[in-house]
Amino acid sequence: MRWSLVSLSVLVTGTALTAASPLQVYPHNYQADVSVVAVSSSVNVSQPTVQAGAYAKRAVANTKRRTTSTTLSSTVVKSSSAMPTVTATSTYTSTSIVPTVSPTTFTATTAVPTAVSSTTAAPVSSEAYGSTPRADCSCGYFMSDYGNAYYPLAIVVDFSTITSINEFPALGLTVSPGRIGGVNQDDHTTACYSDPSNFRFTSDGILQMVVPGGQSVGGIITGAEVHSTDTMISGHLTMTSRVSPVHGSCQAMFTYIDEGGYPMAGDEQDIEMLGQRLDEGIVLTNYNPQTYHSQSEGAVVPFPSPPTIAFHNYTIFWPPVDASPRQTGYYFDGQLLKTMDQYVSVNPSRAYLNNWSNGQASFTQGPPDADAVLEVSQLAWYYSTEQVPGLPSGCTMQQACRV
C-alpha cells in the first residue's frame, strides 16, 4: 500500500514516528499561527506587477528534495472544453474562470511543446500581446489582470463534460492514492484516506468531493483528494466552487512541495475552508519553504460573499521565481484578499484540491454527521514547470493567449 505524503496544516506538534504505526508515516502540517483580519484592512486594490524577465528562468533546485513523482506526460495542456459556460441562477452564480481565448466555434485544444530553447522576456505592456482571441494557445497564456504574468501551460477543466475520475489522467489530474492531511493529534490514530468512491458527478455538471457523514473517530475516515500530475514552479490557480455548510471537514485548494516527506516538507500555500473556522472566514497560510512546518505566515479573512450559497472563484497567484514583488496573492472572485511575501513557495510543487477530516476538534472538527460536499464546477490552473519554465521554442509573446 502506498502512503500519501501530502497533507494540509493540521498538526500542532511533530514527534518522531516509527514504522509500528502506519497511520503516522510523517507528522504532516503544523497548525498555522494565524490572525483574523478584516477584508477592508487586507485588500490592496493594486494588482501584482511582474518583472519582464521573470518568465523564462528556472527555480533553484532543492538539493535535499527527494522526488517520488511519476514521469510527466508529454501532453501538458489539458482541457475538457474550450469554452465552458457558467449559467447563473439563484443558487449558482460565479464569474467564469475559463479563458476567453477563442471564438465560440472553437472545439480543439493543442499541446504545448515540451522543448524550451527561448528565454525571451515577456513584454511589460499588455499591448504587445495583441487583443485578438486565439484558438491555438500552444504558446501559452498571460494574465491580463495580474501584471501580465506569463505561464506556458494550463489545466482547464469544465466538469460539466466529465462523468468519471477515469477521465482525470487525460486532463492532467491524479486522484491521490493514500492518506490526506495529518493524523489526529488528540488520539494519534485517526487519519483520513482518499477514496475514489467519494468523487461524484452530478447531472448538472458539478464535481462533488465528499466526506461521507456518520464516520467515527478512532480509525480511518475517508475523504477525497486530487492533484495536478505535473509539478509546478509557479502558477495562477483558480477553482470555482461552492463550499459545504456542514462542519467537520477541511475543504481546500493548495500547493504542496513535490518532495516525498520529512524533513523538507514545509513548502505549502493554502486556501482552506476549515471546520473549526468555517463561520469565521477563509484560512490562508504560507509555510516556510526551508523548514518542516515550524514557521508560517497566515490570516483568517472573512468571506466577501456567503461561500455555501453560490459558486465563487478562489485563486492562488504564485508568481514566477524572479517576479517583483515576490509574493503570493489570494483572491476571491478576483478581489484581492491578502498578499504574503514572508514565505513564498520556491520548490517544485503540485496543485491540490481536497475535502477531508481527521476528527480533530481543534482543526477539521468532525467527522461530519452528514455528508460534507465540496462542489467544483471548473478549474483553471495556469503554470510553469522546470521542464517548461517559459516561452516554448518557436513561440513569440504575441502568440500567447490573453486570459
TILUM-138471 format. One record per residue (C-alpha): residue in three letters; z, x, y. Coordinates in nm, 4 decimals, decimal comma. Each point is the difference from the previous one (the first is absolute). Layout:
<marses>
MARSE ALA Z X Y $
...
</marses>
This chain:
<marses>
MARSE MET 0,0000 0,0000 0,0000 $
MARSE ARG -0,0862 0,1266 0,3455 $
MARSE TRP 0,2642 -0,0214 0,2705 $
MARSE SER -0,1097 -0,0881 0,3505 $
MARSE LEU 0,1169 0,2677 0,2406 $
MARSE VAL -0,0822 -0,1987 0,3117 $
MARSE SER 0,2539 -0,2092 0,1801 $
MARSE LEU 0,1381 -0,1435 0,3204 $
MARSE SER 0,3065 0,0872 0,2035 $
MARSE VAL 0,2852 -0,1429 -0,2012 $
MARSE LEU 0,2580 0,2537 -0,1123 $
MARSE VAL 0,2957 0,1005 0,2094 $
MARSE THR 0,0819 0,3102 -0,2022 $
MARSE GLY -0,1923 0,2212 -0,2366 $
MARSE THR 0,1951 0,1388 -0,2923 $
MARSE ALA -0,1323 0,2223 -0,2720 $
MARSE LEU -0,1656 -0,1951 -0,2797 $
MARSE THR -0,0500 0,0739 -0,3656 $
MARSE ALA -0,2426 -0,1021 -0,2683 $
MARSE ALA 0,2750 -0,2067 -0,1584 $
MARSE SER -0,0665 -0,2837 0,2417 $
MARSE PRO -0,3759 -0,0743 0,0202 $
MARSE LEU 0,0505 -0,2455 0,2856 $
MARSE GLN 0,1183 0,2851 0,2221 $
MARSE VAL -0,2944 0,2375 -0,0173 $
MARSE TYR 0,0384 0,1007 0,3647 $
MARSE PRO 0,2356 -0,1189 0,2755 $
MARSE HIS -0,2728 -0,1616 0,2054 $
MARSE ASN 0,0371 -0,0852 0,3629 $
MARSE TYR 0,3107 0,0051 0,2036 $
MARSE GLN 0,1011 -0,2821 0,2313 $
MARSE ALA -0,1474 0,0707 0,3400 $
MARSE ASP 0,2365 0,0292 0,2933 $
MARSE VAL -0,1787 -0,2555 0,2135 $
MARSE SER 0,0755 -0,1750 0,3236 $
MARSE VAL -0,0921 -0,3480 0,1142 $
MARSE VAL -0,2275 0,0006 0,3025 $
MARSE ALA -0,1417 -0,2817 0,2050 $
MARSE VAL -0,3751 -0,0495 0,0036 $
MARSE SER -0,0085 0,0288 0,3759 $
MARSE SER 0,1684 0,3395 -0,0094 $
MARSE SER -0,2280 0,1444 -0,2657 $
MARSE VAL -0,3441 -0,1201 0,0978 $
MARSE ASN -0,2170 0,2522 0,1715 $
MARSE VAL -0,3106 -0,1574 0,1421 $
MARSE SER -0,1922 0,3242 -0,0153 $
MARSE GLN -0,1873 0,0724 -0,3219 $
MARSE PRO 0,0236 0,3387 -0,1711 $
MARSE THR -0,2534 0,2544 0,1191 $
MARSE VAL -0,1502 0,2311 -0,2573 $
MARSE GLN -0,1274 0,3484 0,0690 $
MARSE ALA -0,3742 0,0373 -0,0319 $
MARSE GLY 0,0175 0,2824 -0,2485 $
MARSE ALA 0,2604 -0,1527 -0,2272 $
MARSE TYR -0,2184 -0,1701 -0,2550 $
MARSE ALA -0,1663 0,2745 -0,2008 $
MARSE LYS 0,3057 0,2133 -0,0747 $
MARSE ARG 0,1927 0,0068 -0,3250 $
MARSE ALA 0,3721 -0,0513 -0,0405 $
MARSE VAL 0,2026 0,3092 -0,0758 $
MARSE ALA 0,0689 0,0063 -0,3719 $
MARSE ASN 0,3593 -0,0297 -0,1191 $
MARSE THR 0,0433 0,2849 -0,2430 $
MARSE LYS 0,3007 -0,1682 -0,1592 $
MARSE ARG -0,1915 -0,3154 -0,0833 $
MARSE ARG -0,0671 -0,0836 -0,3637 $
MARSE THR -0,2939 -0,2332 -0,0359 $
MARSE THR 0,0030 -0,2600 -0,2753 $
MARSE SER -0,2866 -0,2118 0,1249 $
MARSE THR -0,3111 -0,0838 -0,1948 $
MARSE THR -0,3435 0,1351 0,0876 $
MARSE LEU -0,1394 -0,1658 0,3084 $
MARSE SER -0,3020 -0,2228 -0,0282 $
MARSE SER -0,3203 0,1216 0,1590 $
MARSE THR -0,0495 -0,3452 0,1488 $
MARSE VAL 0,2302 -0,0078 0,2964 $
MARSE VAL -0,1034 -0,3114 0,1872 $
MARSE LYS 0,1081 -0,3163 -0,1727 $
MARSE SER -0,0505 -0,3463 0,1339 $
MARSE SER -0,0026 -0,3329 -0,1707 $
MARSE SER -0,1696 -0,1654 0,2935 $
MARSE ALA -0,1841 0,1254 0,3034 $
MARSE MET 0,1101 -0,2770 0,2310 $
MARSE PRO 0,3087 -0,1868 -0,1219 $
MARSE THR 0,0848 -0,3017 0,2140 $
MARSE VAL 0,3515 -0,1230 0,0639 $
MARSE THR 0,0168 -0,3719 0,0771 $
MARSE ALA 0,2883 -0,1019 0,2196 $
MARSE THR 0,2071 -0,3018 -0,0990 $
MARSE SER 0,3471 -0,1186 0,0843 $
MARSE THR 0,1449 0,2314 -0,2626 $
MARSE TYR -0,2612 0,2772 -0,0147 $
MARSE THR -0,0666 0,1705 0,3281 $
MARSE SER -0,0831 0,3623 0,0551 $
MARSE THR -0,2217 0,2418 0,1808 $
MARSE SER -0,2639 0,1245 -0,2394 $
MARSE ILE 0,0382 0,3652 -0,0925 $
MARSE VAL -0,3449 0,0327 -0,1525 $
MARSE PRO -0,2255 0,2267 0,2087 $
MARSE THR -0,2725 -0,1650 0,2041 $
MARSE VAL -0,2495 0,2600 -0,1067 $
MARSE SER -0,2894 -0,2018 -0,1340 $
MARSE PRO -0,2188 -0,3041 0,0514 $
MARSE THR 0,1162 -0,3173 -0,1721 $
MARSE THR -0,2741 0,0401 -0,2579 $
MARSE PHE 0,1270 0,3387 -0,1172 $
MARSE THR 0,1132 -0,0016 -0,3642 $
MARSE ALA -0,0208 0,3625 -0,1163 $
MARSE THR 0,2372 0,2941 0,0178 $
MARSE THR -0,0847 0,3686 -0,0095 $
MARSE ALA 0,2089 0,2861 -0,1357 $
MARSE VAL 0,1042 0,2717 0,2404 $
MARSE PRO -0,1235 0,3453 -0,1073 $
MARSE THR 0,2751 0,2179 -0,1402 $
MARSE ALA -0,1505 0,3243 0,1247 $
MARSE VAL 0,1269 0,1189 0,3361 $
MARSE SER -0,1682 0,2832 0,1849 $
MARSE SER 0,0241 -0,1190 0,3592 $
MARSE THR 0,2878 0,0540 0,2382 $
MARSE THR -0,1533 -0,1949 0,2854 $
MARSE ALA 0,2697 -0,1117 0,2417 $
MARSE ALA 0,0283 -0,3679 0,0807 $
MARSE PRO -0,1175 -0,1023 0,3459 $
MARSE VAL 0,2774 -0,0735 0,2449 $
MARSE SER -0,1853 -0,3016 0,1360 $
MARSE SER -0,0717 -0,3159 -0,1979 $
MARSE GLU -0,3381 -0,0284 0,1709 $
MARSE ALA -0,1178 0,2962 -0,2043 $
MARSE TYR 0,0157 -0,2062 -0,3159 $
MARSE GLY -0,2261 -0,2780 0,1153 $
MARSE SER 0,0802 -0,3681 -0,0406 $
MARSE THR -0,2642 -0,1244 -0,2443 $
MARSE PRO 0,1528 -0,1549 -0,3147 $
MARSE ARG -0,1001 0,1944 -0,3096 $
MARSE ALA -0,0530 -0,1073 -0,3592 $
MARSE ASP 0,0454 0,3566 -0,1309 $
MARSE CYS 0,3428 0,1522 0,0622 $
MARSE SER -0,0512 0,3058 -0,2183 $
MARSE CYS 0,0620 0,2201 0,3066 $
MARSE GLY 0,3494 -0,1390 0,0415 $
MARSE TYR 0,1945 -0,2064 0,2497 $
MARSE PHE 0,1676 0,0407 0,3337 $
MARSE MET 0,2811 -0,2163 0,1343 $
MARSE SER -0,1030 -0,1420 0,3371 $
MARSE ASP 0,3534 -0,1079 0,0921 $
MARSE TYR 0,1766 0,3100 -0,1298 $
MARSE GLY -0,1327 0,2842 0,2135 $
MARSE ASN -0,3297 0,0025 -0,1914 $
MARSE ALA 0,1753 0,1577 -0,2978 $
MARSE TYR -0,2579 0,0801 -0,2666 $
MARSE TYR 0,0341 -0,0496 -0,3768 $
MARSE PRO -0,2817 0,0711 -0,2459 $
MARSE LEU 0,1157 -0,2268 -0,2868 $
MARSE ALA 0,1124 -0,3587 -0,0471 $
MARSE ILE 0,1452 -0,2497 -0,2449 $
MARSE VAL -0,0782 -0,3450 0,1387 $
MARSE VAL 0,0894 -0,2924 -0,2229 $
MARSE ASP -0,0253 -0,3745 0,0472 $
MARSE PHE 0,2090 -0,1481 -0,2807 $
MARSE SER -0,1895 -0,3279 0,0102 $
MARSE THR -0,2645 0,1793 -0,2081 $
MARSE ILE 0,2450 0,1504 -0,2523 $
MARSE THR 0,1246 -0,1830 -0,3076 $
MARSE SER 0,1679 0,2711 -0,2079 $
MARSE ILE 0,1760 0,3338 0,0298 $
MARSE ASN -0,2700 0,1280 -0,2347 $
MARSE GLU -0,2216 0,0150 0,3084 $
MARSE PHE 0,2400 0,2293 0,1868 $
MARSE PRO -0,1273 0,3385 -0,1266 $
MARSE ALA -0,3503 -0,0647 0,1371 $
MARSE LEU 0,1599 -0,0764 0,3374 $
MARSE GLY 0,1976 0,3243 0,0083 $
MARSE LEU 0,3324 -0,1630 -0,0954 $
MARSE THR 0,2372 0,0804 -0,2861 $
MARSE VAL 0,2805 -0,2198 -0,1329 $
MARSE SER 0,3105 0,2162 -0,0253 $
MARSE PRO 0,0906 0,0506 -0,3656 $
MARSE GLY 0,3763 0,0412 0,0161 $
MARSE ARG 0,3112 -0,0122 0,2104 $
MARSE ILE -0,0024 -0,1273 0,3569 $
MARSE GLY 0,2571 0,1171 0,2508 $
MARSE GLY 0,3439 0,1298 -0,0771 $
MARSE VAL 0,2714 -0,0734 -0,2511 $
MARSE ASN 0,2769 -0,2349 0,1174 $
MARSE GLN 0,2766 0,2258 0,1281 $
MARSE ASP 0,2670 -0,2619 -0,0558 $
MARSE ASP -0,0388 0,0080 -0,3791 $
MARSE HIS -0,2303 0,3045 -0,0456 $
MARSE THR -0,1993 -0,1839 -0,2669 $
MARSE THR -0,2030 -0,2864 0,1503 $
MARSE ALA -0,3574 0,0991 0,0851 $
MARSE CYS -0,3294 -0,1733 0,0740 $
MARSE TYR -0,3293 0,0504 -0,1819 $
MARSE SER -0,3493 -0,1068 0,0962 $
MARSE ASP -0,1339 -0,2659 -0,2367 $
MARSE PRO -0,3712 -0,0931 0,0019 $
MARSE SER 0,0929 -0,3638 -0,0645 $
MARSE ASN 0,1649 -0,0099 0,3430 $
MARSE PHE -0,3411 0,0198 0,1717 $
MARSE ARG -0,1460 -0,3469 0,0508 $
MARSE PHE -0,3178 -0,1207 0,1699 $
MARSE THR -0,0070 -0,3436 0,1619 $
MARSE SER -0,2932 -0,2374 0,0235 $
MARSE ASP -0,0058 0,0421 0,3781 $
MARSE GLY -0,0520 0,3758 -0,0182 $
MARSE ILE 0,3453 0,1535 0,0243 $
MARSE LEU 0,1533 0,2861 -0,1980 $
MARSE GLN 0,3601 -0,0824 -0,0872 $
MARSE MET 0,2392 0,2828 -0,0873 $
MARSE VAL 0,3030 -0,1564 -0,1636 $
MARSE VAL 0,3586 0,0827 -0,0828 $
MARSE PRO 0,0724 -0,2855 -0,2419 $
MARSE GLY 0,3152 -0,1994 0,0653 $
MARSE GLY 0,2902 -0,0235 -0,2403 $
MARSE GLN 0,0181 0,3648 -0,1047 $
MARSE SER 0,3355 0,1727 -0,0359 $
MARSE VAL 0,1711 0,3161 0,1217 $
MARSE GLY 0,0923 0,2382 -0,2777 $
MARSE GLY -0,3293 0,1137 -0,1467 $
MARSE ILE -0,3705 -0,0347 0,0783 $
MARSE ILE -0,1347 -0,2149 0,2832 $
MARSE THR -0,3763 -0,0411 0,0326 $
MARSE GLY -0,2083 0,0012 0,3183 $
MARSE ALA -0,3483 0,1054 0,1094 $
MARSE GLU -0,1455 0,3153 0,1544 $
MARSE VAL -0,3538 0,1235 0,0698 $
MARSE HIS -0,1135 0,3194 0,1715 $
MARSE SER -0,3133 0,1769 0,1136 $
MARSE THR -0,1656 0,2086 -0,2676 $
MARSE ASP -0,0981 0,2575 0,2611 $
MARSE THR 0,2545 0,2317 0,1565 $
MARSE MET -0,0136 -0,0057 0,3796 $
MARSE ILE 0,0812 0,2457 0,2786 $
MARSE SER -0,0265 -0,2582 0,2811 $
MARSE GLY -0,0783 -0,3663 0,0314 $
MARSE HIS -0,0146 -0,3263 0,1905 $
MARSE LEU 0,1496 -0,2396 -0,2542 $
MARSE THR 0,0160 -0,3773 0,0450 $
MARSE MET 0,0985 -0,2864 -0,2253 $
MARSE THR -0,0274 -0,3678 0,0874 $
MARSE SER 0,2904 -0,1739 -0,1654 $
MARSE ARG 0,2518 -0,2815 0,0010 $
MARSE VAL 0,3546 0,1006 -0,0865 $
MARSE SER 0,2124 -0,1954 -0,2452 $
MARSE PRO 0,2988 -0,1762 0,1602 $
MARSE VAL 0,1945 0,0502 -0,3248 $
MARSE HIS 0,2673 0,2663 0,0388 $
MARSE GLY 0,0553 0,2558 -0,2706 $
MARSE SER -0,2959 0,2389 0,0051 $
MARSE CYS -0,1703 0,2695 0,2057 $
MARSE GLN -0,3545 -0,0884 0,1119 $
MARSE ALA -0,1747 0,3068 0,1339 $
MARSE MET -0,3015 0,2086 0,0934 $
MARSE PHE 0,0574 0,3734 0,0229 $
MARSE THR -0,1315 0,3495 -0,0598 $
MARSE TYR 0,1663 0,2304 -0,2526 $
MARSE ILE -0,0517 0,3652 -0,0833 $
MARSE ASP -0,2275 0,0752 -0,2960 $
MARSE GLU 0,2455 0,2455 -0,1406 $
MARSE GLY 0,1502 -0,0897 -0,3338 $
MARSE GLY 0,3695 -0,0120 0,0780 $
MARSE TYR 0,3046 0,2023 0,0904 $
MARSE PRO 0,0627 0,2037 0,2093 $
MARSE MET -0,2892 -0,0474 0,2465 $
MARSE ALA -0,0278 -0,3774 0,0001 $
MARSE GLY 0,1072 -0,0937 0,3490 $
MARSE ASP -0,3334 -0,0476 0,1779 $
MARSE GLU -0,0261 -0,3747 0,0624 $
MARSE GLN -0,0966 -0,2493 0,2739 $
MARSE ASP 0,1227 -0,3585 -0,0523 $
MARSE ILE -0,0517 -0,3573 0,1101 $
MARSE GLU 0,2576 -0,2048 -0,1898 $
MARSE MET 0,1017 -0,3644 0,0033 $
MARSE LEU 0,3349 0,0579 -0,1596 $
MARSE GLY 0,2278 -0,2517 -0,1725 $
MARSE GLN 0,3048 0,1241 0,1844 $
MARSE ARG -0,1718 -0,0262 0,3402 $
MARSE LEU -0,2700 -0,2598 -0,0503 $
MARSE ASP 0,1403 -0,2155 0,2797 $
MARSE GLU 0,0448 0,2958 0,2357 $
MARSE GLY -0,3491 0,1460 0,0075 $
MARSE ILE -0,2373 0,2620 -0,1362 $
MARSE VAL 0,1589 0,3193 -0,1316 $
MARSE LEU -0,2033 0,3023 0,1121 $
MARSE THR 0,0874 0,3432 -0,1375 $
MARSE ASN -0,1425 0,3522 -0,0013 $
MARSE TYR 0,1566 0,2627 -0,2236 $
MARSE ASN 0,0126 0,3729 0,0597 $
MARSE PRO -0,2975 0,1467 -0,1905 $
MARSE GLN 0,1966 0,3142 -0,0806 $
MARSE THR 0,3128 -0,1545 -0,1534 $
MARSE TYR 0,0877 -0,2365 -0,2791 $
MARSE HIS 0,0795 -0,3110 0,2056 $
MARSE SER 0,3039 0,1576 0,1639 $
MARSE GLN -0,1448 -0,0466 0,3494 $
MARSE SER -0,1899 -0,2893 0,1492 $
MARSE GLU -0,1025 -0,1738 0,3191 $
MARSE GLY -0,0040 -0,3784 0,0007 $
MARSE ALA 0,0533 -0,3315 0,1704 $
MARSE VAL 0,0213 -0,3706 -0,0734 $
MARSE VAL -0,2399 -0,1840 0,2308 $
MARSE PRO 0,0110 -0,3812 0,0365 $
MARSE PHE -0,3079 -0,1828 -0,1265 $
MARSE PRO -0,2213 -0,0980 0,2960 $
MARSE SER -0,0946 -0,3151 -0,1960 $
MARSE PRO 0,1533 -0,1657 -0,3072 $
MARSE PRO -0,1233 0,2037 -0,2987 $
MARSE THR 0,0510 -0,2670 -0,2653 $
MARSE ILE -0,2080 -0,2811 0,1553 $
MARSE ALA -0,3370 0,1597 0,0757 $
MARSE PHE -0,1927 0,3094 -0,1043 $
MARSE HIS 0,0327 0,3038 0,2279 $
MARSE ASN -0,1431 0,3506 0,0192 $
MARSE TYR 0,2364 0,2899 -0,0673 $
MARSE THR -0,1345 0,3445 0,0884 $
MARSE ILE 0,1063 0,3607 -0,0502 $
MARSE PHE -0,1974 0,2328 0,2282 $
MARSE TRP 0,0302 0,3477 -0,1537 $
MARSE PRO -0,2106 0,2267 0,2201 $
MARSE PRO -0,1922 0,3099 -0,1077 $
MARSE VAL 0,2054 0,3157 -0,0451 $
MARSE ASP -0,0985 0,1569 0,3332 $
MARSE ALA 0,0182 -0,3208 0,2033 $
MARSE SER 0,1730 0,0000 0,3353 $
MARSE PRO 0,2427 -0,1627 0,0304 $
MARSE ARG 0,1010 0,0503 -0,3598 $
MARSE GLN 0,1850 -0,3225 -0,0819 $
MARSE THR 0,0041 -0,2908 -0,2412 $
MARSE GLY -0,0758 -0,3347 0,1603 $
MARSE TYR 0,1167 -0,3311 -0,1455 $
MARSE TYR -0,1778 -0,3221 0,1025 $
MARSE PHE 0,0324 -0,3751 -0,0526 $
MARSE ASP -0,3214 -0,1947 0,0660 $
MARSE GLY -0,1208 0,2975 0,2043 $
MARSE GLN 0,3176 0,0060 0,2125 $
MARSE LEU 0,1761 0,3346 0,0039 $
MARSE LEU 0,3528 -0,0376 -0,1348 $
MARSE LYS 0,1150 0,3608 -0,0194 $
MARSE THR -0,1241 0,3581 0,0028 $
MARSE MET 0,1761 0,2804 -0,1839 $
MARSE ASP -0,0671 0,3668 0,0589 $
MARSE GLN 0,3043 0,1743 -0,1467 $
MARSE TYR -0,1219 -0,0291 -0,3601 $
MARSE VAL -0,3702 -0,0646 -0,0578 $
MARSE SER -0,1516 0,0428 -0,3456 $
MARSE VAL -0,1738 0,3322 -0,0548 $
MARSE ASN -0,0406 0,0011 -0,3788 $
MARSE PRO -0,2786 -0,1708 -0,1963 $
MARSE SER 0,1233 -0,3519 -0,0723 $
MARSE ARG -0,1103 -0,3295 -0,1478 $
MARSE ALA 0,0178 -0,3393 0,1677 $
MARSE TYR 0,2090 -0,2649 -0,1775 $
MARSE LEU 0,0724 -0,3715 -0,0039 $
MARSE ASN 0,2954 -0,1306 -0,1937 $
MARSE ASN 0,2544 -0,2764 -0,0505 $
MARSE TRP 0,3062 0,1011 -0,1978 $
MARSE SER 0,3740 -0,0398 -0,0450 $
MARSE ASN 0,2767 0,2014 -0,1603 $
MARSE GLY 0,2711 -0,2509 0,0867 $
MARSE GLN 0,1884 0,2419 0,2251 $
MARSE ALA 0,2029 -0,2050 0,2469 $
MARSE SER -0,0391 0,2522 0,2830 $
MARSE PHE -0,3774 0,0279 -0,0301 $
MARSE THR -0,2364 -0,2371 -0,1782 $
MARSE GLN 0,2772 -0,2466 -0,0876 $
MARSE GLY -0,0872 -0,2392 -0,2822 $
MARSE PRO -0,1583 -0,0094 -0,2391 $
MARSE PRO -0,1355 -0,3228 0,1476 $
MARSE ASP 0,1005 -0,3358 -0,1467 $
MARSE ALA -0,3546 -0,1320 0,0567 $
MARSE ASP -0,3329 0,1832 -0,0035 $
MARSE ALA -0,0331 0,2353 0,2960 $
MARSE VAL -0,3734 0,0093 0,0744 $
MARSE LEU -0,1715 0,2451 0,2346 $
MARSE GLU -0,3430 -0,1466 0,0793 $
MARSE VAL -0,2848 0,2312 0,1028 $
MARSE SER -0,3405 -0,1262 0,1145 $
MARSE GLN -0,1647 0,3263 0,1095 $
MARSE LEU 0,0359 0,3763 0,0055 $
MARSE ALA -0,1759 0,2357 0,2384 $
MARSE TRP 0,0979 0,3593 -0,0702 $
MARSE TYR -0,1980 0,2660 0,1901 $
MARSE TYR 0,0894 0,3562 -0,0874 $
MARSE SER -0,0891 0,3625 -0,0579 $
MARSE THR 0,0710 0,2217 -0,2994 $
MARSE GLU 0,0186 0,3721 -0,0649 $
MARSE GLN -0,3393 -0,0317 -0,1676 $
MARSE VAL -0,1491 -0,1990 0,2913 $
MARSE PRO 0,2055 0,0926 0,3071 $
MARSE GLY -0,2622 -0,0750 0,2623 $
MARSE LEU -0,3607 -0,0816 0,0693 $
MARSE PRO -0,2050 -0,0016 -0,3241 $
MARSE SER -0,2880 0,2408 -0,0328 $
MARSE GLY -0,3185 -0,1217 0,1636 $
MARSE CYS 0,1801 -0,2512 0,2249 $
MARSE THR 0,0433 -0,0194 0,3735 $
MARSE MET 0,2733 -0,1872 0,1828 $
MARSE GLN -0,2663 -0,2273 0,1450 $
MARSE GLN -0,0557 -0,1323 -0,3534 $
MARSE ALA 0,3668 -0,0910 -0,0559 $
MARSE CYS 0,0996 -0,3665 -0,0038 $
MARSE ARG 0,2163 -0,1424 0,2735 $
MARSE VAL 0,3111 -0,1826 -0,1264 $
</marses>
